[in-house]
């Protein structure tokens, strides 16, 4: 964020404010300062919102991963053996079966 605030445009604005103040154009210097502060504030707010959106996407993806892992753990609690069927040649029990081809 500091690199966005120390942008060459804002450095130019500071120099302009100083020069206009030295020439006794205080109102003009004040307007430049006010517009610069508003611009910096909106830039920082937009950057913060973008970072929050990125963080929210990451958290949502992590939550999906954790839910998937939890479901896989829940499914792996079956106590009966799992039959592996290769080309359909295996007898079926009352337990779940995994098909391989």
Number of C-alpha atoms within 10 A of each C-alpha: 9 7 7 13 17 11 11 11 12 17 12 11 16 16 12 16 19 16 14 17 15 11 9 11 13 15 11 14 20 14 12 16 18 12 12 17 14 11 14 17 13 12 15 16 12 12 14 13 12 12 12 12 12 12 12 12 12 12 12 12 12 12 12 12 12 12 12 12 12 12 11 11 11 10 9 9 8 11 7 10 11 14 16 16 15 11 9 11 8 11 8 13 11 9 11 13 14 9 11 9 6
